[in-house]
C-alpha cells in the first residue's frame, strides 16, 4: 500500500514539474513574440516605412495625435502616420515599455525628432494594431 502511494506521489510531482515547465516555456515564447512585434514596430517608425505596419493594422484603427482622435481604415492610418512622421522625422526611436495582458499588448515608443520628445503608444489586440496614440 505504501509503495503504491509513493509511486502515485512521485507521478504527481513529475506531472506538476512538467506542467510548470510548459507554462514557463509558453510564457517565454509569449514574451519573445511581444519583443519581436515591438522591434518590428520600432524599426518601421525609425526607418519611415509605415507601410510595413499595414498588414498588422486592424480593419479600423483609433488614431489619437496630440489629443485629436479619429477612427481610420488601414490605408487612412498608414497615410496619417506617414504624414506625421514626414513632418516630425525621427532621429531616434526606442522601446520604453512593453506590457502584455492576455491577448492585448501595449508598446510605448520614445521618439526623438528635431530636439523634441514624442511618445507613441501602440495597442495590439489579437496581434492586430487597434489603437495608436501620439503625444
C-alpha positions in Angstrom: 0.0 0.0 0.0 2.8 2.4 1.0 4.7 1.6 -2.3 1.6 2.5 -4.4 1.1 5.7 -2.5 4.8 6.7 -3.0 4.6 5.8 -6.7 1.5 7.9 -7.2 3.0 10.8 -5.3 6.2 10.7 -7.5 4.0 10.6 -10.6 2.0 13.7 -9.5 5.2 15.5 -8.6 6.7 14.8 -12.1 3.4 15.8 -13.7 3.4 19.0 -11.8 7.0 19.8 -12.7 6.3 19.1 -16.4 3.2 21.4 -16.2 5.2 24.2 -14.6 8.0 23.8 -17.2 5.4 24.0 -20.1 3.8 27.1 -18.6 7.2 28.8 -18.2 8.1 27.8 -21.7 4.8 29.2 -23.1 5.2 32.5 -21.2 8.8 32.8 -22.5 7.5 32.3 -26.1 4.9 35.0 -25.5 7.5 37.4 -24.3 9.7 36.7 -27.3 6.7 37.3 -29.6 5.9 40.6 -27.9 9.5 41.7 -28.1 9.6 40.8 -31.9 6.5 42.8 -32.5 7.9 45.7 -30.6 11.1 45.6 -32.6 9.2 45.5 -35.9 7.1 48.5 -35.0 10.1 50.4 -33.7 12.0 49.7 -36.9 9.2 50.7 -39.2 8.8 54.0 -37.4 12.5 54.7 -37.2 13.0 53.8 -40.9 9.9 55.7 -42.0 8.5 52.5 -43.5 5.0 52.8 -42.1 3.6 50.6 -44.9 5.3 47.7 -43.2 2.8 48.1 -40.4 -0.3 48.0 -42.6 -0.6 44.2 -42.5 -1.0 44.3 -38.7 -3.5 47.1 -38.7 -7.0 46.1 -37.6 -9.6 47.0 -40.2 -10.4 50.1 -38.2 -7.7 51.8 -36.0 -8.2 54.5 -33.4 -5.5 57.1 -34.1 -5.0 59.8 -31.5 -2.5 62.5 -32.3 -2.0 65.2 -29.7 -5.5 64.8 -28.4 -7.3 64.6 -31.8 -8.9 61.2 -32.2 -10.0 59.6 -35.4 -11.1 56.1 -36.3 -9.5 55.3 -39.6 -9.2 52.5 -42.1 -5.9 50.7 -42.7 -5.0 53.0 -45.6 -6.0 56.1 -43.8 -4.0 55.1 -40.7 -0.9 54.5 -42.9 -1.3 57.9 -44.6 -1.9 59.7 -41.3 1.2 58.2 -39.7 3.3 58.7 -42.9 2.3 62.4 -43.0 3.0 62.8 -39.3 6.5 61.3 -39.4 7.4 63.1 -42.6 6.8 66.4 -40.7 8.4 65.0 -37.4 11.3 62.9 -38.7 12.5 60.5 -36.0 16.2 60.9 -35.2 16.0 58.0 -32.7 13.3 55.6 -31.7 13.5 53.4 -28.6 11.1 51.0 -26.9 10.4 52.4 -23.4 7.8 49.9 -22.3 6.1 46.6 -23.2 3.0 45.4 -21.3 1.1 42.3 -22.1 -2.2 41.2 -20.6 -3.8 38.2 -22.2 -4.3 39.0 -25.9 -3.5 42.7 -25.5 0.0 44.1 -26.0 0.8 47.8 -25.3 4.1 49.1 -26.7 5.4 52.5 -25.8 8.0 54.1 -28.1 10.1 57.1 -27.2 10.8 59.1 -30.3 13.2 62.0 -30.7 12.6 64.4 -33.5 14.3 67.7 -34.0 15.0 68.1 -30.4 11.5 67.2 -29.2 10.5 64.1 -27.4 7.4 62.2 -28.7 5.7 59.3 -27.0 3.9 56.8 -29.2 1.7 54.1 -27.7 0.6 51.2 -29.9 -2.0 48.8 -28.7 -2.4 45.4 -30.3 -5.3 43.1 -29.6 -5.1 39.6 -31.0 -1.9 40.6 -32.9 -3.6 43.5 -34.7 -3.0 47.2 -34.1 -6.2 48.7 -32.8 -5.0 52.0 -31.4 -2.1 54.4 -31.9 -1.7 57.4 -29.6 1.0 60.0 -30.2 1.6 62.7 -27.5 
